[in-house]
């Protein structure tokens, strides 16, 4: 006799299979918010992650870049099907179905070389001039920071220019931007900047679509499934293009290190991006589970030699260059 659980699983599989046979096209919307969303392919990590995951599930998606107010109005009017990168709120849940969080927006502090970047709360920066991209919605942690002298900037390059010229004491950028600076502009960064990796603001990002879209729940379920696969097979890390990510890929409470490609295993991950801020930065890589091409290796020595390439003098493997370049700033 077929159990209730088996029957439910079968029905779910049939529903997903039916959805896959029927062309699904989503018209999404986002605003200019590098490195997560934007009109340039090298500054839209969230869009690339979402569209790749949906594509793997057989769902076509396009994203129109407009002002954020137009995004929300357009979704309510049915002009857009949803958004690739949105924060979850009770009010938005009335109209939208949300995916599981697939990325985290973490703001970190950067100062000039020699600056004290030990602040763990925004209130500790009272009296300091802090540049932040003005059109971004940072949330109450930043917006209600008493005594902090915020200076609006047009983009991260503008923030950096203000910092290096002494117009501000600090800048706020997403951790992904800071990781890219360390990975691709290591010499300029070491010579000019102090970077802290204690987040001063954290927000989970979701993919969301309107509830009335046919098979909306199946679309969200398929997206969540593909993102989890991408975390384990290296394609997620490849899109972020920051060398290594650390995440619990299967929910068993154990965290794995995953390189962006199959030939980066020889590079000890001195800088690891915790996808959801799950593990301490100083966790020794030799004791980590390392996943390469879907295979799990217990420790550095267990990695087959065929995956190993010597590091370059630039501090990174040249295979880093084939991913998405999230930011390149001029010093």
C-alpha positions in Angstrom: 0.0 0.0 0.0 1.3 3.4 -0.9 2.0 5.5 2.2 0.6 9.0 2.6 4.1 10.4 2.5 5.0 8.5 -0.7 1.7 9.6 -2.3 2.4 13.3 -1.4 5.9 13.1 -2.8 4.6 11.6 -6.0 2.0 14.2 -6.5 4.6 17.0 -5.8 6.9 15.4 -8.4 4.0 15.2 -11.0 3.1 18.9 -10.3 6.8 20.0 -10.8 7.1 17.9 -13.9 3.9 19.4 -15.4 5.2 22.9 -14.6 8.4 22.1 -16.4 6.6 21.1 -19.6 4.6 24.4 -19.6 6.8 27.4 -20.5 7.2 29.7 -17.6 8.5 33.2 -18.1 8.8 35.7 -15.3 9.2 39.5 -15.7 11.0 40.6 -12.6 12.1 44.1 -11.5 14.9 45.5 -9.3 16.7 48.8 -8.8 20.3 49.8 -9.2 22.0 48.2 -6.2 25.5 46.9 -7.0 26.8 44.4 -6.3 23.4 42.7 -6.0 21.3 44.2 -8.8 21.8 46.5 -11.7 21.9 47.0 -15.4 25.5 45.9 -15.8 26.2 42.2 -15.9 29.3 42.6 -13.7 27.4 44.2 -10.9 24.4 42.0 -10.3 25.3 39.0 -8.3 21.7 38.5 -6.9 20.2 38.6 -10.4 22.7 36.2 -11.8 22.1 33.8 -8.9 18.3 34.0 -9.3 18.2 33.7 -13.1 20.7 30.9 -13.1 18.7 28.9 -10.5 15.4 29.5 -12.3 17.0 28.6 -15.6 18.2 25.3 -14.2 14.6 24.6 -13.1 13.3 25.3 -16.7 12.0 28.8 -15.9 12.9 31.8 -18.0 13.3 35.1 -16.1 14.2 38.7 -17.1 14.8 41.6 -14.9 13.9 45.3 -15.6 15.9 47.9 -13.7 13.8 50.8 -12.4 13.6 52.9 -9.3 12.7 50.9 -6.2 9.4 52.7 -5.7 8.4 51.7 -9.3 9.4 48.1 -8.4 6.9 47.9 -5.6 4.1 49.8 -7.4 4.7 47.6 -10.5 4.4 44.4 -8.5 1.2 45.6 -6.9 -0.3 46.5 -10.3 0.7 43.2 -11.9 3.2 44.9 -14.2 6.0 42.8 -12.7 5.9 39.3 -11.5 8.2 39.8 -8.6 11.8 40.7 -7.7 15.1 38.8 -7.6 16.4 40.6 -4.5 14.0 41.7 -1.8 13.8 41.9 2.0 11.0 39.9 3.6 8.4 41.9 5.6 4.9 41.0 6.9 3.3 43.6 4.7 5.1 42.2 1.5 4.0 38.7 2.5 0.4 39.7 1.9 1.1 39.9 -1.8 4.2 37.9 -2.4 5.6 34.3 -1.9 9.2 34.4 -0.7 11.9 31.9 -1.3 14.2 30.8 1.4 17.0 33.3 1.9 19.7 32.7 -0.7 22.2 35.6 0.1 22.8 38.0 2.9 23.4 41.8 2.6 26.1 42.6 5.2 27.4 46.1 5.6 31.0 46.3 6.8 33.2 49.3 7.8 36.2 50.5 5.9 38.6 53.2 6.9 41.9 54.6 5.7 45.0 52.7 6.5 45.7 52.9 10.2 42.1 53.7 11.2 40.3 52.1 14.0 37.7 49.9 12.5 36.8 47.9 15.6 33.3 49.2 15.9 30.6 46.5 16.3 27.6 48.9 16.5 26.7 52.0 14.5 26.4 54.0 17.8 30.2 53.6 18.3 30.7 55.8 15.2 28.8 58.8 16.7 30.5 62.0 15.6 32.2 60.3 12.7 31.6 61.1 9.0 30.5 57.9 7.3 29.8 57.7 3.5 27.0 55.4 2.3 25.3 55.2 -1.0 22.3 57.4 -0.3 19.6 55.7 -2.4 20.0 52.3 -0.7 17.6 51.3 2.1 19.9 50.2 4.8 17.3 49.5 7.5 16.8 50.9 11.0 20.2 49.8 12.3 21.8 52.4 10.0 19.0 54.9 9.4 18.4 55.5 13.1 22.0 55.5 14.2 22.1 58.5 16.6 25.0 60.9 16.2 26.5 59.4 13.1 27.2 62.0 10.4 26.2 60.2 7.2 27.4 61.5 3.9 25.5 60.5 0.8 27.5 59.1 -2.1 26.5 58.1 -5.6 28.1 54.7 -5.6 31.0 52.7 -4.0 33.6 54.4 -6.1 32.3 57.8 -4.9 32.4 56.6 -1.3 36.0 55.4 -1.8 37.0 58.7 -3.4 35.6 60.6 -0.4 37.4 58.3 2.0 40.8 58.6 0.3 40.5 62.4 0.0 39.7 62.8 3.7 36.2 64.0 3.2 34.8 61.2 5.4 36.3 59.0 8.1 34.7 55.8 7.1 32.6 54.2 4.4 30.0 51.4 4.5 30.1 48.8 1.8 28.7 45.3 1.4 31.0 42.5 2.5 31.0 41.1 -1.1 32.6 44.4 -2.3 35.2 44.2 0.5 36.0 40.6 -0.4 36.5 41.5 -4.0 38.9 44.3 -3.1 40.9 41.8 -1.1 40.9 39.2 -3.9 41.5 41.3 -7.0 43.0 44.6 -5.7 45.0 43.2 -2.8 48.0 45.5 -3.1 46.0 48.7 -3.3 43.7 47.6 -0.5 46.6 46.7 1.8 48.3 50.0 1.2 45.3 52.2 1.6 42.5 50.6 3.6 41.5 49.0 6.9 38.6 46.6 6.5 36.5 45.2 9.4 34.4 42.1 8.8 32.0 42.5 11.7 28.7 43.4 10.1 27.1 46.6 11.3 23.9 45.8 9.4 22.5 42.4 8.2 19.6 41.7 5.9 18.6 38.4 4.2 17.8 38.6 0.5 15.0 36.6 -1.0 13.5 35.9 -4.4 9.8 36.7 -4.4 6.9 36.5 -6.8 3.2 37.5 -6.7 0.9 34.9 -5.1 -1.5 34.8 -8.0 1.0 33.6 -10.5 0.1 30.1 -11.7 2.2 27.5 -9.8 3.8 30.2 -7.7 4.5 27.8 -4.8 6.0 25.2 -7.2 8.3 27.9 -8.7 9.5 29.0 -5.3 10.1 25.4 -4.3 12.0 24.6 -7.5 14.1 27.8 -7.0 15.0 26.8 -3.4 16.0 23.3 -4.6 18.3 24.6 -7.4 20.0 27.2 -5.1 20.8 24.5 -2.6 22.3 22.4 -5.5 24.3 25.4 -6.7 25.8 26.0 -3.2 27.2 22.4 -3.3 28.4 22.1 -6.9 30.5 25.3 -7.1 28.2 27.3 -9.5 27.1 29.6 -6.7 30.7 30.4 -5.7 31.6 30.9 -9.3 28.9 33.6 -9.7 30.1 35.4 -6.6 33.7 34.9 -7.8 35.4 35.5 -4.4 37.4 32.3 -4.2 35.7 30.3 -1.5 32.4 30.1 0.2 31.5 28.3 3.5 27.9 26.9 4.0 26.0 24.0 5.4 25.0 22.5 2.0 22.7 19.8 3.2 21.4 21.0 6.6 23.3 18.4 8.6 24.9 21.0 10.9 28.3 20.5 9.3 29.8 23.3 7.2 31.7 22.8 3.9 34.3 24.9 2.1 33.5 25.2 -1.6 35.8 26.7 -4.3 34.5 28.5 -7.4 36.1 26.0 -9.7 37.6 22.5 -9.7 41.2 23.8 -9.9 41.4 26.1 -6.9 41.9 23.5 -4.2 45.6 24.2 -3.8 44.8 27.7 -2.7 44.4 27.8 1.1 41.3 29.9 1.7 42.8 32.7 3.7 39.6 34.7 3.0 36.4 32.7 3.1 32.9 34.1 2.5 30.3 32.7 4.9 27.1 32.7 2.8 24.9 33.3 5.8 27.5 34.4 8.4 27.4 31.0 9.9 31.0 30.3 10.9 33.9 32.2 12.4 36.4 33.6 9.9 39.3 32.0 11.8 38.1 28.5 11.5 41.1 26.3 10.4 40.6 25.1 6.8 42.4 21.8 7.5 39.5 20.8 9.8 36.8 21.7 7.3 34.9 19.5 4.9 35.9 20.5 1.4 33.5 20.0 -1.5 34.9 19.9 -5.1 32.6 18.9 -8.0 30.1 17.5 -5.6 32.7 15.2 -3.8 33.4 15.8 -0.1 36.9 15.5 1.2 37.8 15.5 4.9 40.7 17.9 5.2 43.3 19.4 2.8 45.5 16.3 2.4 42.5 14.2 1.2 42.1 16.4 -2.0 43.2 14.5 -5.1 46.3 16.0 -6.8 44.4 16.4 -10.1 42.5 19.3 -8.6 45.6 21.1 -7.3 47.2 24.1 -9.1 50.0 26.2 -7.6 49.0 29.7 -6.4 50.3 32.7 -8.3 52.3 35.6 -6.8 49.1 37.7 -7.0 47.6 35.7 -4.2 45.0 34.0 -6.3 44.5 31.5 -9.0 43.9 32.8 -12.5 40.7 30.8 -12.6 39.2 33.4 -10.3 38.9 35.7 -13.4 36.2 33.7 -15.1 33.4 34.5 -12.7 31.4 37.7 -12.3 33.5 40.7 -11.4 31.4 42.4 -8.8 33.5 45.6 -8.4 36.6 47.2 -9.6 37.5 50.4 -7.9 40.1 53.0 -8.7 42.5 54.0 -6.0 
